[in-house]
Amino acid sequence: MLWGGFRAGTAEPTGQASLDRTSLGNFRDHPAHRRHVACCPHLSRNRVWELRPSIPPSRACCWQATPALCPVDPQHQLGAGSWIHEGTKALTTSTLPCRLVCGARCCRMEAAPESPQQGRGLVLVRRQPPAQKGPLERLKARLWRSCTCSVPRAWALVQSLVPATCWLREYRPREDLAGDVMSGLVIGIILVPQAIAYSLLAGLQPIYSLYTSFFANLIYFLMGTSRHVNVGIFSLLCLMVGQVVDRELQLAGFDPSQDGLGPQGNSSILNSSTTSLVLGPPGCGRDCHAIRVATALTLVAGIYQVLMGVLRLGFVSTYLSQPLLDGFAMGASVTILTSQLRHMLGVRVPRHQGPGMVISTWLSLLRSLAQANLCDVATSAVCLAVLLAAKELSDRCRHRLKVPLPTELLVIVVATLVSHFGQLHRRFGSSVAGDIPTGFVAPQAPDPRLMQRVALDAVSLALVGSAFSISLAEMFARSHGYSVRANQELLAVGCCNVLPAFFHCFATSAALSKSLVKTATGCRTQLSSVVSAAVVLLVLLVLAPLFWDLQRSVLACIIVVSLRGALRKVRGLPRLWRLSPADALVWVATAATCVLVTTEAGLLAGVLLSLLSLAGRTQRPRAALLARIGDSAFYEDATEFEGLVPQPGVQVFRFAGPLYYANKDFFLRSLYSLTGLDAGRSAATRRERGSEMGAGEGEPVDGKDLGSMTSRARLVPMVTGFHTVVIDCAPLLFLDVAGMATLKDLRRDYWALGVTLLLACCNPSVRDSLKRGGFLSEDQGPEDEQLFPSVHSAVEAARARRGELVVPDSAL
């Protein structure tokens, strides 16, 4: 007795399967039979079911030994020798009728499919989709899972929100501790001068930049999922914060051109020519109001980011494409460079706001060039030369240097000593950092009124910070072979803004330059952030007053040199243009709008152009006629490749994009142009002639009642040069209502001209859309005569169908 090509009780393969009923009882003790008896839904007390011998155990099915009723529909009777495949099909041997069991009804089939052992082709059997629950039931189940509380679920939630509780238990001190400590020290040393320098961009006191760096490192250590990203102050966000601070200071009656840095930075000097609109608490001067605006803006942006993480909107940041981010970084870098020129030259110019800020600032600098401070100019020239030379040396020798050179720290130390002993501020009037207090300020809640005023500005701040943080986290995760969670990154960066906002901090995000330094110095985990926070804490508690004599021109040089990587992105623009002109256009438009208008307008313009570029690519995709590659079953573009063989009487059309309302007209124009036949116009003309002659009574309406395609092809002569059009639907991602109507109208017009329309390589979503839209209705014929698994099978079917028509036509 054989079973599916194997002899019973052995593993010896055989070449055939037998239906010897005398030995069928030997399979009752087979393990597969016992498993099937235990779980098969078709078994019943009143029916005798056994395993069919010719089906292997992996496809164990019910075998009916005697005639019985259908287990699904009792009105239908199954003959002896039939088998049922798990509620999907009831099949029999070739000598008995077979029935299809589908849901709650049975349908007679034309012929029983033969088993693969008989040498015929494989048969695809569609799986029955699982029963779908209603929306209300799914919502109830999700709410039940969310509201159910237990100790394991609570601990899993804590581990999800605080990933440090997971990886700290697996921390390996021998392998990871040395690299984390080294990278943390290096980042802390780099972070201190950058924090003091970036306070110029935000228009705040340096102490607040140090607060921000300290809290951001600690919070991301607990909540971040990336091992190598450094979260802290970021030049682009500092620029955006500074623009909002300057605007609110001007509205409050303060002079925006007076920076908070300097020996008199904490004074409350009001601009007498400006009416005070928003005054803070009594005794709150310029710097007090500036940090109140910055904390309110930071809290609102952090709330936006936390809400995006809770609502699982991490995918939103993916719509900010890489060309858009590069163009935004380029435009913002030019804006930052322009804002720091006045510190490098030592001139006092107004801080312009609104559109054209960069151009207005350059004009003011040119008018004030004669008033430049020679001491600041000389200091800036020396610092720029030293910093740029050190950066180039570090780039060329980065493979030999285990630790990057702390050039910024050395420059700050030397410049502070020279300024202190040379008394540059008193003798030459050079601007200095001024008093930097030690310790922490008591926490304070941001002002709700200011939060309402800056709510709209916080949207762009939250989007930019989220996009850069998620993109950097994913980039380092891919390069080091681990994964990150975008939604958790949103929560982490949002908490880095929400919680520190109560401790006089401003907006933060991931920074590329410091993250690269962390990776280069051997960082293994986020424990390095704790070491960096310890270095910043040391400066906050002890070393901060030592920077009193530090010149602001030195800080401006550090900011300008840090923009070197972003400004270098312009080198890749020609290559980007060769790869994708649309992406290059997005890059240029974003950068130009940031420079000529504002950074927020540049971001908005980049997003709109990116979406328009995406829509344009789907609106006019590539269309081509395909031809056969030799004697193979593959087809390619006849205009792109040579030596292809066109199929006589068959046009194969490929549309490399979705078919929806925006490109349906382009789809038809491309098809008509390539095939040389405007089916819509020709069919309309023929219908008009037929109506005049009284022969149009049998014409279809909207594709209904088409009748037999074979009969129609006999009656309409082939004057188009082809009898079949095959549409390669492999690139067709989806169909909407307009696309469905286009295909229906196209089939109706072709039918009027005696041309058959066939579809090939439809993906499951397109096939389901065709079924739901009525394109594959029963009056159009069987589905397998309209949809084909490959282009070659559709072409062969069209040629075979045409070959069958030749004999009757000639006989007639």
C-alpha positions in Angstrom: 0.0 0.0 0.0 1.4 3.4 -1.0 0.8 6.9 0.4 1.9 10.0 -1.5 4.9 8.3 -3.0 6.1 6.5 0.2 5.5 3.0 1.3 3.5 2.6 4.5 5.6 2.1 7.6 8.9 2.9 5.8 10.7 5.9 4.3 11.3 4.2 1.0 10.2 6.4 -1.9 8.1 5.0 -4.8 7.1 6.3 -8.1 3.3 5.9 -7.9 0.3 5.9 -5.6 -2.2 3.1 -5.3 -5.8 3.1 -4.3 -5.9 -0.4 -2.9 -8.9 -0.3 -0.6 -8.0 -3.6 1.1 -5.0 -2.1 2.7 -6.7 1.2 3.6 -7.2 0.1 7.2 -3.4 -0.1 7.7 -3.3 3.7 7.8 -5.7 4.1 10.7 -2.8 3.9 13.1 -0.6 6.3 11.2 0.4 9.4 13.3 -0.9 11.8 10.6 -4.2 10.0 10.5 -4.6 10.2 14.2 -3.8 14.0 14.2 -6.3 14.5 11.4 -9.0 12.6 13.1 -8.5 14.8 16.2 -8.8 18.1 14.4 -10.7 17.7 11.1 -13.9 19.7 11.1 -15.6 17.4 8.6 -15.7 14.2 10.7 -19.1 13.1 11.9 -20.6 10.1 13.6 -22.8 9.3 10.7 -20.1 9.4 8.0 -17.1 7.2 7.5 -14.0 9.3 6.7 -10.5 8.0 6.1 -7.3 9.3 4.7 -6.9 9.4 1.0 -3.8 7.3 0.1 -2.5 9.5 -2.7 -2.3 12.6 -0.5 0.9 13.0 1.6 0.5 13.6 5.4 1.4 17.3 5.0 -1.9 17.6 3.0 -3.9 15.1 4.9 -7.5 15.2 3.8 -10.8 13.4 4.4 -11.4 10.4 2.3 -15.0 9.4 2.0 -15.3 5.6 1.7 -19.1 5.5 1.1 -21.6 8.0 -0.5 -22.7 10.6 2.0 -24.0 14.1 2.3 -21.7 17.1 1.9 -20.5 18.1 5.4 -21.1 21.8 4.5 -24.3 21.7 2.5 -26.5 18.7 3.3 -28.5 19.3 0.1 -25.6 18.0 -2.0 -24.4 14.4 -2.0 -20.8 13.4 -2.4 -20.1 10.2 -4.3 -17.9 7.4 -3.1 -14.2 8.1 -3.4 -14.3 11.8 -2.9 -12.1 13.7 -0.5 -12.3 17.1 1.2 -9.3 19.4 1.7 -9.8 21.3 5.0 -13.0 23.0 4.1 -11.7 24.3 0.8 -12.3 21.7 -2.0 -14.1 18.4 -2.4 -12.2 16.5 -5.1 -12.6 13.0 -6.5 -10.7 10.7 -8.8 -10.9 11.3 -12.5 -13.9 8.9 -12.9 -16.2 10.5 -10.4 -17.7 14.0 -10.3 -16.1 16.5 -8.0 -17.6 19.5 -6.1 -16.1 22.7 -4.7 -16.9 23.3 -1.1 -16.7 27.1 -0.4 -18.2 28.6 2.7 -21.7 27.3 2.9 -22.4 26.1 -0.7 -21.2 23.4 -3.1 -20.7 24.0 -6.8 -20.1 21.5 -9.6 -16.8 21.7 -11.3 -16.2 21.0 -15.0 -13.4 18.6 -14.5 -11.5 17.3 -11.5 -7.9 18.5 -11.2 -5.4 15.7 -11.4 -2.8 15.1 -8.8 0.8 16.3 -9.4 1.9 12.7 -9.8 0.0 12.4 -13.1 2.5 14.7 -14.8 0.2 17.7 -15.3 1.0 21.3 -14.1 0.8 22.5 -10.6 -2.6 23.8 -9.4 -2.8 26.9 -7.2 -5.5 26.7 -4.5 -6.3 30.0 -2.9 -6.4 29.9 0.9 -9.6 30.9 2.6 -9.1 34.3 4.4 -9.6 34.1 8.1 -12.8 35.4 9.5 -12.4 39.2 10.1 -13.8 40.7 13.2 -15.9 43.8 13.1 -14.3 47.2 13.9 -16.2 47.4 17.2 -14.9 43.9 18.2 -11.4 44.8 17.3 -11.6 48.0 19.2 -12.9 46.2 22.3 -10.2 43.6 22.1 -7.5 46.3 21.8 -8.9 48.2 24.7 -9.1 45.1 26.7 -5.5 44.3 26.0 -4.5 47.8 26.8 -6.4 48.1 30.1 -5.6 44.7 31.4 -3.0 45.2 34.1 -0.6 42.6 35.6 2.9 42.5 36.9 4.5 41.1 33.7 2.6 43.7 31.5 3.7 46.5 33.8 7.3 45.4 33.8 7.2 45.0 30.0 5.8 48.6 29.7 8.6 49.9 31.9 11.2 48.1 29.8 9.6 49.5 26.6 9.6 53.1 27.9 13.0 52.9 29.6 15.2 50.7 27.4 18.2 51.2 29.8 16.5 48.7 32.2 17.1 46.0 29.5 20.6 46.6 28.2 22.1 47.6 31.6 21.5 44.0 32.8 23.5 42.7 29.8 26.2 45.2 30.1 29.8 43.8 29.7 32.2 46.0 31.7 35.3 44.3 30.4 34.4 44.8 26.7 32.4 48.0 26.8 33.5 50.1 29.8 36.8 51.4 28.4 35.3 52.6 25.1 32.3 54.2 26.8 34.5 56.1 29.3 36.9 57.3 26.6 34.1 58.5 24.2 32.2 60.1 27.1 35.2 62.1 28.2 36.0 63.3 24.6 32.4 64.3 24.0 32.2 66.2 27.3 35.4 68.1 26.4 34.0 69.0 23.0 30.5 69.7 24.4 31.6 72.4 26.8 33.0 74.9 24.3 30.2 74.1 21.8 27.5 74.7 24.5 29.0 78.0 25.4 29.3 79.0 21.7 25.8 77.9 20.7 24.3 80.2 23.3 25.1 83.0 20.8 22.8 81.4 18.3 19.9 81.0 20.8 20.5 84.5 22.2 20.8 83.0 25.8 23.3 82.9 28.6 26.0 80.2 28.3 24.8 78.6 31.6 21.5 77.6 30.0 23.4 75.7 27.2 25.3 73.8 29.9 22.0 73.0 31.6 20.6 71.7 28.4 23.6 69.5 27.6 23.6 68.0 31.1 19.9 67.0 31.3 19.6 65.8 27.6 22.5 63.3 28.0 21.0 61.8 31.2 17.4 61.5 29.8 18.5 60.0 26.5 20.7 57.5 28.4 17.6 56.2 30.0 15.1 56.3 27.2 17.0 56.2 23.9 17.2 53.1 21.7 20.3 54.1 19.8 23.7 53.2 21.2 25.8 55.8 19.4 23.6 58.9 18.9 24.5 62.0 21.0 21.5 64.1 21.9 22.1 67.7 23.0 22.3 71.2 21.6 22.1 71.4 17.8 23.0 74.4 15.7 19.9 74.3 13.5 17.6 74.1 16.5 19.6 76.9 18.3 19.1 79.1 15.2 15.3 78.4 15.2 15.1 79.1 18.9 17.1 82.3 18.6 14.8 83.6 15.9 11.7 83.1 18.1 13.5 84.6 21.1 14.5 87.7 19.1 11.0 88.2 17.9 9.5 87.9 21.3 12.1 90.2 22.8 11.3 92.9 20.3 7.6 92.5 21.0 8.3 92.8 24.7 10.2 96.0 24.2 13.8 94.8 24.5 16.6 95.5 22.1 17.3 92.3 20.1 20.7 93.6 19.0 22.0 93.5 22.5 23.1 90.0 23.2 22.8 88.4 26.6 26.5 87.6 26.7 28.8 90.2 28.2 29.5 91.9 31.4 26.2 93.8 31.3 24.2 91.0 29.7 21.9 90.6 32.7 20.7 94.2 32.8 17.1 95.0 32.1 17.5 97.6 29.4 14.3 98.5 27.6 14.1 100.0 24.2 12.4 103.3 24.8 11.2 103.5 21.2 9.3 100.3 21.4 6.1 99.7 23.3 6.2 96.8 25.7 3.6 94.3 24.7 4.4 91.2 26.8 6.1 92.0 30.1 7.3 89.3 32.4 7.3 89.3 36.2 8.6 92.3 38.0 12.4 92.5 37.9 12.6 90.1 34.8 15.1 91.7 32.4 16.1 90.8 28.9 17.9 87.5 29.7 15.1 86.5 32.1 12.5 87.0 29.4 14.6 85.3 26.7 14.9 82.1 28.7 11.2 82.2 29.5 10.4 82.3 25.8 12.9 79.5 25.1 11.6 77.2 27.7 8.0 77.8 26.6 8.9 77.0 23.0 10.9 73.9 24.1 8.0 72.5 26.2 5.5 72.9 23.4 7.8 71.2 20.9 8.5 68.4 23.4 4.8 67.9 23.9 4.3 67.6 20.1 7.1 65.0 19.9 5.7 63.0 22.8 2.2 63.0 21.3 3.7 61.8 18.0 5.4 58.9 19.8 2.3 58.0 21.8 0.1 58.0 18.6 2.7 56.0 16.7 3.5 58.7 14.2 7.1 58.0 13.8 6.6 57.4 10.1 5.7 61.1 9.6 9.4 62.0 9.8 10.1 59.7 6.9 8.3 62.2 4.6 11.2 64.6 5.2 13.5 63.1 2.5 17.2 63.1 2.7 17.6 65.8 -0.1 15.1 67.9 1.8 17.1 67.6 5.0 20.4 68.2 3.2 19.0 71.3 1.5 17.6 72.5 4.8 20.9 72.0 6.6 22.7 73.9 3.8 20.3 76.9 3.9 20.3 77.0 7.7 24.1 76.9 7.7 24.3 79.9 5.5 21.9 81.7 7.9 24.0 80.7 10.9 27.2 81.8 9.2 25.6 85.2 8.4 24.4 85.7 12.0 27.9 85.0 13.4 29.8 87.4 11.1 28.9 90.4 13.4 30.6 88.7 16.3 33.7 87.8 14.2 34.0 91.4 13.0 33.1 93.0 16.4 30.4 95.3 14.9 27.0 96.1 16.3 24.2 95.6 13.8 20.5 95.0 14.3 19.2 91.5 14.3 16.8 91.4 11.4 13.7 89.2 11.4 11.3 87.9 8.8 11.8 87.3 5.1 15.0 88.4 3.6 16.9 88.3 7.0 20.1 87.0 5.4 20.2 89.7 2.7 19.3 92.5 5.2 22.1 91.3 7.6 24.7 91.3 4.8 23.7 94.8 3.8 24.0 96.0 7.4 27.4 94.3 7.7 28.7 96.0 4.6 27.5 99.4 5.9 29.2 98.8 9.3 32.4 97.3 8.0 34.3 100.5 8.7 33.4 100.1 12.4 34.9 96.6 12.8 37.0 95.9 15.9 40.5 95.1 14.8 41.2 93.0 17.9 38.1 90.8 17.1 39.0 90.6 13.4 42.6 89.4 14.2 41.4 86.9 16.8 38.8 85.5 14.4 41.4 85.1 11.7 43.8 83.3 13.9 41.2 81.0 15.4 39.7 80.2 12.0 43.1 79.3 10.7 44.0 77.1 13.7 40.6 75.4 13.8 40.4 74.7 10.0 43.9 73.4 9.9 43.3 71.1 12.9 40.1 69.8 11.3 41.8 69.0 8.0 44.6 67.3 9.8 42.2 65.2 11.9 40.3 64.2 8.7 43.5 63.1 6.9 44.9 61.3 10.0 41.6 59.9 11.4 42.7 56.3 10.8 45.9 56.9 12.9 44.3 58.9 15.7 42.5 56.9 18.2 41.1 60.0 19.9 40.1 63.2 18.0 42.1 66.3 18.8 40.2 68.5 21.3 41.0 71.6 19.2 38.0 73.6 20.3 38.9 73.2 24.0 42.6 74.1 23.4 41.6 77.2 21.4 39.2 78.3 24.2 41.8 77.8 26.9 44.5 79.6 25.1 42.1 82.4 23.9 40.8 82.9 27.5 44.4 83.1 28.9 45.4 85.6 26.2 42.3 87.7 26.8 42.7 87.7 30.5 46.3 88.6 30.7 46.2 90.9 27.7 43.0 92.7 29.1 41.6 92.8 25.6 38.1 93.8 26.8 39.4 96.8 28.7 42.0 98.0 26.3 40.4 97.2 22.9 36.7 96.9 23.7 36.5 93.3 22.6 33.3 91.6 23.6 33.7 88.8 26.1 31.4 86.1 27.6 31.0 87.7 30.9 29.9 86.2 34.2 28.8 82.5 34.0 27.3 81.5 37.4 27.9 78.1 39.0 25.3 75.7 40.3 21.7 75.1 39.3 18.7 77.5 39.2 15.5 76.5 41.0 13.1 74.9 38.5 10.2 76.9 37.2 7.2 76.1 35.0 7.1 77.8 31.6 4.6 80.6 31.1 1.3 79.3 29.6 0.7 82.7 27.8 4.1 82.4 26.1 3.3 78.8 25.2 0.2 79.9 23.3 2.2 82.5 21.4 4.9 80.1 20.3 2.7 77.1 19.6 2.9 77.4 15.9 6.7 78.0 15.9 7.1 74.8 17.9 5.6 72.7 15.0 8.6 73.2 12.7 11.0 72.8 15.7 9.5 69.5 16.6 9.5 68.2 13.0 13.1 69.1 12.4 14.3 67.7 15.7 12.4 64.5 15.2 13.5 64.0 11.6 17.2 64.5 12.3 17.1 62.3 15.5 15.3 59.4 13.8 17.4 59.5 10.7 20.6 59.5 12.6 19.5 56.8 14.9 18.5 54.6 12.0 21.8 55.4 10.1 24.0 54.3 13.0 21.8 51.3 13.7 22.2 50.0 10.1 26.0 50.6 10.2 26.4 48.7 13.5 23.9 45.9 13.0 21.1 46.6 15.5 17.6 48.1 15.3 16.0 51.1 16.8 12.3 52.0 17.4 11.2 55.2 15.7 8.3 55.8 18.1 10.5 55.3 21.2 13.0 57.7 19.7 10.2 60.3 19.5 9.4 59.7 23.1 13.0 60.0 24.1 13.7 63.2 22.3 10.4 64.6 23.4 11.2 63.9 27.0 14.6 65.5 26.5 12.6 68.6 25.7 9.7 68.3 28.1 11.4 67.6 31.4 14.4 70.0 31.0 12.1 72.8 30.0 11.3 73.1 33.8 15.0 73.5 34.5 15.8 76.5 32.2 16.8 74.4 29.1 16.0 74.8 25.5 15.4 72.5 22.5 17.7 69.6 21.8 18.0 66.8 19.2 20.5 64.3 17.9 23.7 66.0 16.5 25.7 64.3 13.7 29.1 65.7 14.4 29.2 64.6 18.1 27.6 61.2 17.2 30.4 60.6 14.7 33.0 61.5 17.3 31.3 59.0 19.8 31.6 56.2 17.2 35.2 57.1 16.3 36.3 57.0 20.0 35.0 53.5 20.7 31.5 54.1 22.1 29.6 50.9 22.7 26.5 52.0 24.7 24.7 55.1 26.0 26.7 54.9 29.2 29.1 57.3 27.5 26.3 59.9 27.9 26.6 59.7 31.6 30.3 60.3 31.5 29.7 63.4 29.2 27.1 64.6 31.7 29.6 64.3 34.5 32.1 66.4 32.6 29.4 69.1 32.0 28.4 68.9 35.7 32.1 69.6 36.7 32.1 72.7 34.6 28.7 73.8 36.0 29.8 73.4 39.6 33.4 74.5 39.4 34.9 75.7 36.1 32.2 78.0 34.7 33.5 81.3 36.1 36.9 80.8 34.5 35.4 81.6 31.1 34.6 85.2 32.0 37.3 86.7 29.7 36.5 84.4 26.7 36.0 86.5 23.6 32.7 86.1 21.7 34.6 86.1 18.4 36.3 82.9 19.4 32.9 81.3 20.1 31.6 82.5 16.7 34.6 80.9 15.0 33.8 77.6 16.7 30.3 77.8 15.4 31.4 78.6 11.8 33.9 75.8 11.7 31.3 73.3 12.9 29.2 74.2 9.8 32.0 72.9 7.5 30.3 69.5 7.0 26.9 71.0 6.2 28.4 73.6 3.8 30.3 70.8 2.0 27.0 69.2 1.0 26.9 71.5 -2.0 29.6 69.4 -3.6 27.2 66.5 -4.0 24.6 68.6 -5.9 25.9 67.7 -9.4 25.9 64.0 -8.6 22.4 64.3 -7.2 21.3 66.1 -10.4 22.6 63.2 -12.5 20.9 60.7 -10.3 17.5 62.4 -9.8 16.8 65.9 -11.1 13.6 66.0 -9.0 15.5 65.4 -5.8 18.1 68.0 -6.8 15.3 70.5 -7.4 14.0 69.8 -3.9 17.5 70.4 -2.5 18.0 73.7 -4.3 14.5 75.0 -3.5 14.7 74.2 0.2 18.2 75.8 0.6 17.3 78.9 -1.4 14.0 79.4 0.5 15.8 79.1 3.8 18.3 81.7 2.8 16.1 84.2 0.9 12.9 83.9 3.1 13.1 82.1 6.5 14.1 78.6 7.7 10.5 77.7 8.5 9.4 78.7 5.0 12.3 76.6 3.6 11.2 73.6 5.5 7.6 74.0 4.3 8.7 74.6 0.7 10.8 71.4 0.8 8.0 69.3 2.1 5.5 70.6 -0.5 8.0 70.1 -3.3 8.8 66.6 -2.1 5.1 65.6 -2.2 4.7 67.3 -5.6 7.7 65.4 -6.9 6.2 62.1 -5.6 2.9 62.9 -7.2 4.5 63.9 -10.4 6.4 60.6 -10.7 3.2 58.6 -10.3 1.3 61.0 -12.6 3.5 60.4 -15.6 5.2 57.0 -15.2 7.1 55.3 -17.9 5.0 53.5 -20.5 6.3 51.0 -23.2 5.3 48.3 -25.6 7.0 44.9 -24.8 8.4 42.3 -27.1 9.6 38.8 -26.5 13.2 38.0 -25.7 14.1 35.3 -28.3 12.4 32.0 -27.6 12.1 32.7 -23.8 9.0 33.4 -21.8 10.3 36.9 -20.9 9.3 40.3 -22.4 11.1 43.7 -22.3 10.8 47.2 -23.7 11.2 47.1 -27.5 12.6 50.6 -27.7 15.3 50.0 -25.0 16.6 46.6 -26.2 17.6 45.4 -29.6 16.7 42.0 -31.2 13.4 41.5 -29.5 10.7 39.6 -31.3 7.2 41.3 -31.4 4.3 38.9 -31.2 2.0 39.1 -34.3 -1.4 40.3 -33.6 -0.7 41.0 -29.9 0.3 44.3 -28.2 1.9 44.0 -24.8 1.6 47.3 -22.9 3.4 48.1 -19.6 2.5 51.0 -17.4 5.1 51.5 -14.6 3.0 53.0 -12.0 -0.4 52.9 -10.2 -3.6 53.7 -12.1 -5.6 56.3 -10.3 -7.5 59.5 -10.9 -4.4 61.7 -11.5 -2.8 59.6 -14.3 -5.8 57.8 -16.0 -5.7 60.2 -18.9 -2.0 59.8 -19.3 -2.5 56.0 -19.2 -5.0 56.1 -22.1 -2.9 58.6 -24.1 0.2 56.4 -23.8 -1.6 53.3 -24.7 -3.3 54.8 -27.8 -0.1 56.5 -28.9 2.0 53.3 -28.7 -0.5 51.0 -30.2 -1.5 53.5 -32.9 -5.2 53.1 -32.2 -7.4 55.6 -30.3 -9.9 53.0 -29.1 -12.2 55.5 -27.5 -12.7 57.6 -30.6 -12.8 54.7 -33.0 -15.4 52.8 -30.9 -17.5 56.0 -30.7 -17.4 56.5 -34.4 -18.3 52.8 -35.0 -21.2 53.0 -32.6 -22.5 56.2 -34.3 -22.4 54.5 -37.7 -24.0 51.4 -36.3 -26.8 53.4 -34.8 -27.5 55.1 -38.1 -27.7 51.8 -39.8 -29.8 50.3 -37.1 -27.2 47.8 -36.1 -26.4 49.1 -32.7 -29.1 47.4 -30.6 -26.7 44.8 -29.2 -24.1 47.2 -28.2 -23.0 46.9 -24.6 -23.6 49.6 -22.0 -20.7 50.2 -19.5 -19.3 46.9 -20.2 -22.4 44.9 -19.4 -23.9 42.1 -21.4 -20.9 41.8 -23.7 -21.8 38.3 -24.7 -19.2 35.9 -26.1 -15.9 37.4 -27.1 -15.5 34.7 -29.6 -18.7 35.5 -31.5 -17.9 39.1 -31.5 -14.4 38.6 -32.9 -16.0 36.6 -35.8 -18.3 39.4 -36.7 -15.9 42.4 -36.5 -13.0 42.3 -39.0 -9.5 43.0 -37.6 -8.7 46.4 -39.2 -6.4 47.5 -36.3 -3.4 45.2 -37.1 -3.8 43.4 -33.8 -6.5 41.4 -32.1 -5.4 41.4 -28.5 -3.9 43.9 -26.0 -2.2 42.5 -23.0 -1.5 44.9 -20.1 1.4 43.9 -17.9 0.1 44.8 -14.4 3.3 43.8 -12.5 4.2 47.5 -11.9 0.6 48.4 -11.2 0.6 49.0 -7.5 -3.0 49.8 -6.9 -6.3 50.9 -8.5 -8.8 53.4 -7.4 -12.4 54.0 -8.6 -11.2 56.1 -11.5 -8.7 53.5 -12.6 -11.3 50.8 -12.4 -13.7 52.8 -14.6 -10.9 53.4 -17.1 -10.2 49.7 -17.5 -13.9 49.0 -17.9 -14.3 51.7 -20.6 -11.2 50.5 -22.3 -12.5 46.9 -22.5 -15.8 48.1 -23.8 -14.1 50.2 -26.5 -11.8 47.4 -27.5 -14.8 45.0 -27.6 -16.5 47.3 -30.1 -13.4 47.1 -32.3 -13.1 43.3 -32.0 -10.0 43.5 -29.8 -9.6 41.5 -26.6 -8.2 43.1 -23.5 -6.2 40.7 -21.1 -4.4 41.5 -17.9 -1.3 39.7 -16.7 0.8 39.6 -13.5 -1.8 41.3 -11.3 -0.8 41.4 -7.6 -3.3 40.3 -5.0 -4.4 43.8 -4.1 -5.1 44.7 -7.8 -6.9 41.4 -8.3 -9.1 42.0 -5.3 -9.9 45.5 -6.5 -10.9 44.1 -9.9 -13.2 41.6 -8.2 -14.8 44.2 -6.0 -15.2 46.7 -8.9 -17.0 44.2 -11.1 -14.4 43.9 -13.7 -14.3 40.1 -13.2 -18.0 39.6 -13.1 -19.5 36.3 -14.2 -21.0 37.8 -17.4 -17.5 38.6 -18.6 -16.4 35.0 -18.6 -14.2 32.9 -16.2 -11.5 34.7 -14.3 -8.7 32.6 -15.7 -9.7 33.8 -19.2 -9.2 37.4 -18.2 -6.3 37.3 -15.7 -3.1 35.5 -16.4 -0.1 34.7 -14.1 2.5 35.9 -16.7 2.7 37.9 -19.8 3.8 34.9 -21.8 0.8 32.9 -20.8 -1.6 35.7 -21.8 0.1 36.0 -25.2 -0.1 32.3 -25.8 -3.7 32.2 -24.7 -4.5 35.1 -27.1 -2.7 33.4 -30.0 -4.4 30.1 -29.3 -7.8 31.7 -29.1 -7.2 33.5 -32.4 -6.0 30.2 -34.0 -9.3 28.6 -33.0 -11.2 31.4 -34.8 -9.4 31.0 -38.1 -11.0 27.7 -39.2 -14.6 28.8 -38.5 -14.1 32.1 -40.3 -12.5 30.4 -43.4 -15.3 27.8 -43.4 -17.9 30.5 -43.3 
